[in-house]
């Protein structure tokens, strides 16, 4: 018996047919659905999808009576009942508390957190070293954001070999597992607590490999909270999640090589690209492109992406300075380094200013971090071990450097966590690959460093903290991140500062002062699951 091609769900009492396997955010984003505003902010503003990766919590809806569900992380199913647009507080009054769910436990030698290229490589190497390995991934299927796909769909060619290897390695992969707490156990090992569809999961491990990746860097500008304004990677992720974007008109802007594949993906999805704007100067881009002659693979890839949106102009030294519209995006203002400004009509703006490492779990575990030039990153040694013994880190969490670095570092970290690194037959090759990829990343950061004009885009009334609707003016009066939390609740919302924190670092040089559990929202009844107890002695 084959699975149905479509499912029917109820959205605010209205029947909606959606393709089976797509995310709820993708289903609601369809032009026919016309529901790009999914909720109301604390000040009553309409909000829609921003990151499409579960980071920003802007797409929260009520599903089957349960509030605050992220539409981008939910796969549609037959009979799903969805409510959108409620004001804060209404969900809590109407919804009954969910019943207490079961707590499962897994015991392993190595626990890998994150199912992107680094995490998959680490899990493969650890399991192939004949140690019990568990891979925890928040996504619906392993692959991470770069290889994001719908459940049951074929992965891209670049990921197939590694996914086959993962399936054959003996590692246990748990998808849909969002780690929210971690701590040292009484026996000297580690405990991780995660939320899954079936309830809470506690994993006991001797060693941990953190492969938590990165997220988009968002900078505030007037109108950026309008539905229809997405992150650059967010728009691409939405399409990969099954959204029908055909017929829409888009401007892609921000900074970094990600803009090229995003524009190409949107064009492939049937979107009319009217402009791609890169804030880096023409001279810097030309020097970077010239350097790609030494990396013919990367050069061919860049040319292929550019051909994917060939009719659209690509402008350097320009950026999206403002989004305009009534209730949803209707156009953007593009500014340039010469002081020019022009308005372009569009109903989709994909704007991202690069990537920033996900370090929350590492910081919760006490791992040292440093500023590597593109956000705070986890510090590691040659074995990919952090400052905390038994905790390793690989990939973008160590600093954004691309797939090649992630795969090399994941393999090193997996073998080191398994205790087999000294016996690795290809350690020298992996070390060279890591050094080469990190060197290229340093050149890339120099090319795409953000210009100071971007710090002046936001006005005093521009919202910076999207969760709490805290404006630039209210935050500017504070002495630092801690005072901003206390005075205007900046960073205190569901995303826990993942969106506004890096923006405040760019605007004011502030860094988040603390990381506390839970690092992701979790039921109160599940807090404290990793606290060691006498019954856990000897489990690992």
C-alpha positions as CSV (number, residue, x, y, z in Angstrom):
1,X,0.0,0.0,0.0
2,X,1.5,3.3,-1.1
3,X,1.5,6.5,1.1
4,X,-1.1,9.2,0.1
5,X,0.2,12.0,-2.1
6,X,-1.8,14.6,-0.1
7,X,-3.2,15.1,3.4
8,X,-6.0,17.3,4.6
9,X,-5.6,19.5,7.6
10,X,-7.8,22.1,9.3
11,X,-6.3,25.6,9.5
12,X,-8.4,28.0,11.6
13,X,-11.4,25.9,10.8
14,X,-10.8,25.9,7.1
15,X,-9.8,22.7,5.2
16,X,-6.4,22.9,3.5
17,X,-4.9,20.2,1.3
18,X,-1.2,19.8,1.4
19,X,1.4,17.6,-0.2
20,X,2.3,14.7,2.1
21,X,5.7,15.0,3.7
22,X,6.1,18.8,3.6
23,X,6.5,20.9,6.7
24,X,3.5,22.8,8.0
25,X,5.3,26.1,7.4
26,X,5.8,25.1,3.7
27,X,2.1,24.1,3.4
28,X,1.0,27.4,4.9
29,X,3.4,29.4,2.8
30,X,1.8,28.3,-0.5
31,X,0.3,31.1,-2.6
32,X,-3.0,29.4,-2.6
33,X,-3.0,29.2,1.2
34,X,-2.2,32.9,1.5
35,X,-1.2,32.5,5.2
36,X,2.2,34.1,5.4
37,X,1.3,35.7,8.7
38,X,1.2,32.9,11.2
39,X,1.0,34.7,14.5
40,X,0.8,38.0,16.3
41,X,3.8,39.4,18.3
42,X,3.6,40.7,21.8
43,X,2.7,44.1,20.4
44,X,0.2,42.7,17.9
45,X,2.3,42.7,14.8
46,X,1.8,40.0,12.1
47,X,4.7,37.6,12.0
48,X,5.6,34.9,9.5
49,X,8.5,32.5,8.8
50,X,12.0,33.9,9.2
51,X,14.6,31.2,9.5
52,X,12.6,28.0,8.6
53,X,15.2,26.0,10.6
54,X,13.6,26.0,14.1
55,X,15.9,28.8,15.4
56,X,13.8,32.0,15.5
57,X,10.4,30.6,16.8
58,X,8.6,33.2,14.7
59,X,6.4,30.5,13.0
60,X,4.7,29.3,16.2
61,X,1.2,28.0,15.9
62,X,-1.2,25.8,17.9
63,X,-1.4,22.2,16.7
64,X,-4.0,19.9,18.0
65,X,-4.5,22.1,21.0
66,X,-0.8,22.3,21.9
67,X,0.6,25.9,21.7
68,X,4.0,27.2,20.6
69,X,4.7,24.5,18.0
70,X,7.2,25.6,15.4
71,X,5.5,25.2,12.0
72,X,8.9,24.8,10.2
73,X,9.7,21.7,12.3
74,X,6.3,19.9,12.0
75,X,5.5,17.5,9.1
76,X,1.9,17.8,8.0
77,X,-0.3,14.8,8.8
78,X,-3.9,13.9,8.0
79,X,-6.4,15.5,10.3
80,X,-3.9,18.0,11.9
81,X,-5.8,20.9,13.5
82,X,-3.9,24.2,13.3
83,X,-4.7,27.6,14.8
84,X,-2.8,30.7,13.7
85,X,-2.8,34.3,14.7
86,X,-3.7,34.1,18.4
87,X,-2.5,36.8,20.7
88,X,0.0,35.8,23.5
89,X,-1.8,34.3,26.4
90,X,-4.8,33.0,24.6
91,X,-3.2,29.6,23.9
92,X,-2.4,29.2,27.6
93,X,-5.9,29.9,28.7
94,X,-7.5,27.6,26.1
95,X,-5.1,24.7,26.1
96,X,-5.0,22.0,28.7
97,X,-1.6,20.9,30.0
98,X,-0.3,17.9,28.1
99,X,-0.1,14.5,29.9
100,X,3.2,13.5,31.4
101,X,5.1,11.6,28.7
102,X,7.4,8.6,29.1
103,X,11.2,9.1,29.6
104,X,13.4,6.8,27.5
105,X,17.1,6.2,28.0
106,X,19.9,5.2,25.8
107,X,23.4,4.2,26.9
108,X,26.4,4.6,24.6
109,X,30.1,5.3,24.5
110,X,29.9,8.3,22.1
111,X,26.9,10.7,21.8
112,X,27.0,13.0,18.7
113,X,24.8,16.0,18.7
114,X,23.9,17.3,15.3
115,X,23.2,15.4,12.1
116,X,24.9,17.7,9.5
117,X,28.1,16.7,7.6
118,X,30.3,17.0,10.7
119,X,27.9,15.0,12.9
120,X,27.4,12.3,10.3
121,X,31.2,12.0,9.8
122,X,31.8,11.8,13.5
123,X,29.1,9.2,14.1
124,X,30.5,7.0,11.3
125,X,34.0,7.1,12.5
126,X,33.1,6.5,16.1
127,X,30.8,3.6,15.3
128,X,33.3,2.1,12.8
129,X,35.8,2.1,15.7
130,X,33.4,-0.5,17.3
131,X,32.1,1.7,20.1
132,X,28.4,2.3,20.8
133,X,27.4,5.5,19.1
134,X,24.2,7.6,19.2
135,X,23.5,10.4,16.8
136,X,20.9,13.0,18.0
137,X,19.6,15.3,15.3
138,X,16.8,17.9,15.5
139,X,15.9,17.5,11.9
140,X,13.4,15.1,10.3
141,X,16.3,13.2,8.6
142,X,20.1,13.3,8.8
143,X,21.9,15.8,6.5
144,X,21.7,19.1,8.3
145,X,20.6,22.3,6.7
146,X,22.9,22.0,3.7
147,X,21.5,18.6,2.7
148,X,18.0,19.4,4.0
149,X,15.3,17.4,2.2
150,X,11.7,16.1,2.7
151,X,11.4,12.7,4.6
152,X,11.5,9.8,2.2
153,X,13.0,11.9,-0.6
154,X,16.4,11.1,-2.2
155,X,19.3,13.0,-0.6
156,X,21.5,15.1,-2.9
157,X,24.4,13.3,-4.5
158,X,27.0,14.9,-2.2
159,X,25.3,13.4,0.8
160,X,24.4,9.9,-0.4
161,X,27.7,8.2,0.3
162,X,27.9,9.4,3.8
163,X,24.3,8.6,4.6
164,X,24.8,5.0,3.3
165,X,27.9,4.8,5.4
166,X,26.0,6.0,8.4
167,X,23.3,3.4,7.9
168,X,25.9,0.7,7.7
169,X,28.1,1.9,10.5
170,X,26.0,0.6,13.4
171,X,25.4,4.1,14.9
172,X,21.9,4.7,16.2
173,X,20.5,7.8,14.6
174,X,17.6,9.5,16.4
175,X,15.9,12.2,14.3
176,X,13.6,14.9,15.7
177,X,15.6,15.0,18.9
178,X,16.2,18.5,20.3
179,X,18.8,18.5,23.1
180,X,17.8,20.9,25.8
181,X,20.1,20.0,28.7
182,X,23.4,18.3,29.4
183,X,25.6,17.7,32.5
184,X,28.4,15.7,33.9
185,X,27.1,12.5,35.5
186,X,28.1,11.0,38.9
187,X,30.2,8.3,37.1
188,X,32.3,10.8,35.3
189,X,30.4,10.4,32.0
190,X,27.8,12.7,30.5
191,X,24.0,12.9,30.4
192,X,22.1,14.6,27.6
193,X,18.3,15.3,27.7
194,X,16.4,15.8,24.5
195,X,12.8,16.3,23.4
196,X,11.4,13.8,20.8
197,X,8.0,13.2,19.3
198,X,7.5,10.4,21.7
199,X,8.6,12.2,24.9
200,X,11.8,12.9,26.7
201,X,15.0,11.0,25.9
202,X,18.1,10.8,28.2
203,X,21.3,9.6,26.7
204,X,24.2,8.5,28.9
205,X,27.6,8.6,27.2
206,X,31.3,8.4,28.0
207,X,32.2,11.2,25.5
208,X,30.3,13.8,23.5
209,X,30.9,15.2,20.0
210,X,29.2,18.5,19.5
211,X,28.3,19.1,15.8
212,X,25.7,21.8,16.4
213,X,26.5,23.8,13.2
214,X,25.6,27.4,12.6
215,X,22.7,29.6,12.0
216,X,22.0,32.7,10.0
217,X,23.1,36.1,11.2
218,X,20.2,38.5,11.1
219,X,20.7,42.3,11.3
220,X,17.8,44.6,12.0
221,X,16.5,47.1,9.5
222,X,13.2,48.9,9.2
223,X,10.5,46.5,8.1
224,X,12.4,43.3,8.6
225,X,9.6,41.8,10.7
226,X,7.1,41.9,7.9
227,X,5.8,38.5,6.7
228,X,7.6,37.9,3.4
229,X,11.0,38.9,4.7
230,X,13.1,35.7,5.3
231,X,16.6,34.9,6.1
232,X,18.5,34.0,2.9
233,X,19.0,30.5,4.1
234,X,15.5,30.5,5.5
235,X,14.0,31.1,2.1
236,X,16.0,28.2,0.7
237,X,15.1,26.0,3.6
238,X,11.4,26.8,3.1
239,X,11.6,25.7,-0.5
240,X,13.6,22.5,0.4
241,X,10.8,21.8,3.0
242,X,8.2,21.7,0.2
243,X,6.9,25.3,-0.1
244,X,5.4,26.3,-3.4
245,X,7.1,29.7,-4.2
246,X,6.5,29.8,-7.9
247,X,5.2,33.1,-9.2
248,X,6.6,35.2,-6.5
249,X,9.1,38.1,-7.0
250,X,12.2,38.2,-4.9
251,X,15.2,40.3,-3.9
252,X,18.1,38.3,-2.4
253,X,20.5,40.3,-0.3
254,X,23.1,40.4,2.5
255,X,26.6,39.0,2.3
256,X,28.5,35.8,1.7
257,X,28.7,33.0,-0.8
258,X,25.4,31.6,0.4
259,X,23.6,34.3,-1.6
260,X,24.5,32.5,-4.9
261,X,22.9,29.1,-4.2
262,X,19.9,30.8,-2.5
263,X,19.2,32.8,-5.6
264,X,19.8,29.8,-7.9
265,X,17.4,27.7,-5.7
266,X,14.7,30.3,-5.7
267,X,15.0,30.7,-9.5
268,X,14.7,26.9,-9.9
269,X,11.5,27.1,-7.7
270,X,9.9,29.4,-10.2
271,X,10.6,32.7,-8.3
272,X,11.4,35.8,-10.4
273,X,14.6,37.2,-9.1
274,X,14.8,40.9,-9.7
275,X,18.0,41.7,-7.9
276,X,20.8,40.0,-5.9
277,X,22.7,42.6,-3.7
278,X,26.0,41.9,-1.9
279,X,27.3,44.4,0.6
280,X,31.0,43.5,0.0
281,X,32.8,45.9,-2.4
282,X,33.5,45.0,-6.0
283,X,37.2,45.2,-5.6
284,X,37.2,42.7,-2.7
285,X,34.9,40.3,-4.6
286,X,37.2,40.5,-7.7
287,X,40.2,39.7,-5.6
288,X,38.4,36.8,-4.0
289,X,37.2,35.5,-7.4
290,X,40.8,35.7,-8.7
291,X,41.9,33.5,-5.8
292,X,39.4,30.9,-6.7
293,X,41.6,30.0,-9.7
294,X,43.5,27.9,-7.1
295,X,40.3,26.2,-6.2
296,X,38.8,25.1,-9.6
297,X,36.0,23.1,-7.9
298,X,34.7,26.1,-6.0
299,X,35.0,28.3,-9.0
300,X,33.0,26.0,-11.2
301,X,30.4,25.8,-8.5
302,X,30.1,29.6,-8.2
303,X,29.7,29.9,-12.0
304,X,27.0,27.2,-12.0
305,X,25.1,29.0,-9.3
306,X,25.4,32.4,-11.1
307,X,24.0,30.8,-14.3
308,X,21.1,29.6,-12.3
309,X,19.8,33.2,-11.9
310,X,21.5,34.6,-15.0
311,X,18.8,37.1,-16.0
312,X,18.9,38.9,-12.6
313,X,21.5,41.7,-11.9
314,X,24.1,41.0,-9.3
315,X,25.2,44.2,-7.5
316,X,28.2,44.5,-5.2
317,X,28.5,47.3,-2.6
318,X,24.7,47.3,-2.1
319,X,22.3,46.1,0.5
320,X,18.7,45.9,1.5
321,X,18.2,48.9,3.8
322,X,14.4,48.8,4.4
323,X,11.4,46.6,3.8
324,X,8.0,48.2,3.1
325,X,4.4,47.0,3.1
326,X,1.1,46.9,5.0
327,X,0.8,43.6,6.9
328,X,3.1,41.8,4.5
329,X,6.1,42.7,2.3
330,X,5.4,44.8,-0.8
331,X,8.9,46.1,-1.7
332,X,12.4,46.9,-0.4
333,X,14.7,49.8,-0.5
334,X,18.2,49.1,-1.8
335,X,21.1,51.3,-0.7
336,X,24.6,51.4,-2.1
337,X,28.1,52.6,-1.0
338,X,27.7,55.8,-3.1
339,X,24.7,56.9,-1.1
340,X,22.1,55.9,-3.7
341,X,18.7,54.5,-2.8
342,X,16.1,52.8,-5.0
343,X,12.9,51.0,-4.3
344,X,12.1,47.6,-5.8
345,X,8.7,45.9,-5.7
346,X,8.8,42.3,-4.4
347,X,6.8,40.0,-2.2
348,X,9.8,37.9,-1.1
349,X,13.0,39.2,0.4
350,X,15.7,36.7,1.3
351,X,18.2,38.6,3.5
352,X,21.1,37.1,5.4
353,X,24.4,38.5,6.6
354,X,26.4,35.3,6.9
355,X,26.4,32.6,9.5
356,X,27.2,32.5,13.2
357,X,28.2,29.3,15.2
358,X,25.8,27.5,17.5
359,X,27.7,27.4,20.8
360,X,24.9,27.3,23.4
361,X,25.3,23.6,24.3
362,X,29.1,23.9,24.4
363,X,28.9,26.9,26.7
364,X,26.4,25.1,28.9
365,X,28.9,22.3,29.3
366,X,31.6,24.9,30.3
367,X,33.6,24.7,27.0
368,X,35.8,27.7,26.3
369,X,34.9,29.9,23.4
370,X,36.6,32.7,21.5
371,X,35.9,35.2,18.8
372,X,37.2,33.8,15.6
373,X,36.3,36.7,13.4
374,X,32.7,35.6,12.6
375,X,31.0,35.2,15.9
376,X,31.9,33.4,19.0
377,X,33.1,29.9,18.3
378,X,34.1,26.8,20.4
379,X,37.8,26.5,21.0
380,X,39.4,23.1,20.2
381,X,42.8,21.5,20.1
382,X,44.3,19.4,17.3
383,X,42.1,16.4,18.3
384,X,39.0,18.6,18.2
385,X,38.7,18.3,22.0
386,X,37.4,21.3,23.8
387,X,38.7,22.7,27.1
388,X,36.4,20.2,28.9
389,X,37.9,16.7,28.8
390,X,35.6,14.2,27.1
391,X,33.7,16.9,25.0
392,X,34.7,17.2,21.4
393,X,33.5,19.7,18.8
394,X,33.6,19.7,15.0
395,X,32.3,21.8,12.1
396,X,30.6,25.2,12.1
397,X,30.4,25.4,15.9
398,X,34.2,25.8,15.8
399,X,33.9,28.6,13.3
400,X,32.1,28.7,9.9
401,X,34.4,27.1,7.3
402,X,32.2,25.0,5.0
403,X,31.5,21.3,4.3
404,X,35.1,20.3,3.7
405,X,36.2,21.5,7.1
406,X,33.1,20.0,8.8
407,X,33.7,16.5,7.2
408,X,37.4,16.4,8.1
409,X,36.9,17.7,11.7
410,X,33.9,15.3,12.2
411,X,36.1,12.3,11.3
412,X,38.9,13.5,13.6
413,X,36.5,14.2,16.5
414,X,34.6,10.9,16.1
415,X,37.8,8.9,16.2
416,X,39.2,10.9,19.1
417,X,36.0,10.4,21.1
418,X,36.1,6.7,20.4
419,X,39.8,6.6,21.5
420,X,41.1,5.4,18.2
421,X,42.6,8.5,16.7
422,X,46.2,7.5,17.2
423,X,45.4,4.4,15.1
424,X,43.7,6.3,12.3
425,X,45.1,5.4,8.9
426,X,44.3,8.8,7.3
427,X,44.9,11.3,10.1
428,X,47.5,13.2,8.1
429,X,45.1,13.6,5.1
430,X,42.3,14.8,7.4
431,X,44.6,17.3,9.1
432,X,45.7,18.7,5.8
433,X,42.1,19.0,4.6
434,X,41.1,20.7,7.8
435,X,44.0,23.2,7.5
436,X,43.2,24.0,3.8
437,X,39.5,24.5,4.5
438,X,40.1,26.7,7.5
439,X,42.6,28.8,5.5
440,X,40.0,29.3,2.8
441,X,37.5,30.3,5.4
442,X,39.8,33.0,6.7
443,X,40.1,34.5,3.2
444,X,36.4,34.4,2.9
445,X,35.8,36.2,6.2
446,X,38.1,39.0,5.1
447,X,36.3,39.4,1.8
448,X,32.8,39.4,3.3
449,X,33.4,41.3,6.5
450,X,30.4,43.5,7.3
451,X,30.7,47.2,6.5
452,X,30.0,49.7,9.3
453,X,27.1,51.3,7.5
454,X,25.0,48.2,8.3
455,X,25.1,49.1,12.0
456,X,23.2,52.2,11.2
457,X,20.3,50.7,9.3
458,X,18.0,50.3,12.3
459,X,16.1,53.4,13.5
460,X,15.2,54.0,17.1
461,X,11.8,52.4,16.6
462,X,13.1,49.4,14.7
463,X,12.5,46.1,16.5
464,X,15.7,44.3,17.4
465,X,14.5,41.5,19.7
466,X,11.7,40.0,17.7
467,X,10.4,37.7,20.5
468,X,9.7,40.6,22.9
469,X,9.3,43.5,20.4
470,X,12.2,45.4,22.0
471,X,13.3,48.4,19.9
472,X,16.7,49.7,19.2
473,X,15.9,52.9,21.2
474,X,14.9,50.9,24.3
475,X,18.0,48.6,24.1
476,X,20.4,51.4,23.4
477,X,19.7,53.0,26.8
478,X,21.0,49.8,28.5
479,X,24.6,49.3,29.6
480,X,24.9,45.8,28.3
481,X,23.2,42.5,27.5
482,X,22.3,41.7,31.1
483,X,20.7,45.1,31.7
484,X,18.8,44.8,28.4
485,X,17.4,41.4,29.6
486,X,16.3,42.9,32.9
487,X,14.9,46.2,31.5
488,X,13.3,45.4,28.2
489,X,13.5,41.5,28.1
490,X,15.8,41.5,25.0
491,X,17.0,37.9,24.6
492,X,14.4,36.5,27.0
493,X,11.9,35.2,24.5
494,X,11.5,31.7,23.0
495,X,14.6,31.9,20.8
496,X,16.7,32.8,23.8
497,X,18.7,35.4,22.1
498,X,19.7,33.4,19.1
499,X,18.4,36.1,16.7
500,X,19.0,39.3,18.6
501,X,22.2,38.2,20.5
502,X,24.5,38.2,17.5
503,X,22.8,41.4,16.2
504,X,23.6,43.1,19.5
505,X,27.1,41.9,19.3
506,X,27.5,43.5,15.9
507,X,25.7,46.7,16.9
508,X,27.2,47.3,20.4
509,X,29.9,44.7,20.9
510,X,27.8,42.9,23.6
511,X,28.0,39.2,24.2
512,X,25.5,37.1,26.0
513,X,26.6,36.9,29.6
514,X,25.2,33.5,30.5
515,X,23.8,30.2,29.0
516,X,21.3,28.3,31.2
517,X,19.3,25.2,30.9
518,X,17.0,24.6,29.1
519,X,18.8,25.8,25.9
520,X,15.6,24.9,24.0
521,X,12.0,25.1,25.3
522,X,11.0,22.0,27.2
523,X,8.2,21.0,29.5
524,X,8.7,21.9,33.1
525,X,8.3,18.3,34.1
526,X,11.3,17.3,32.0
527,X,13.8,19.7,33.6
528,X,16.3,18.1,35.8
529,X,16.4,14.8,33.9
530,X,20.2,14.9,33.6
531,X,20.8,15.4,37.3
532,X,22.7,12.3,38.4
533,X,21.1,9.9,40.8
534,X,22.3,6.8,42.6
535,X,20.3,4.6,40.3
536,X,22.4,5.7,37.3
537,X,25.7,4.5,38.8
538,X,27.5,2.3,36.4
539,X,25.1,2.8,33.5
540,X,27.8,4.0,31.1
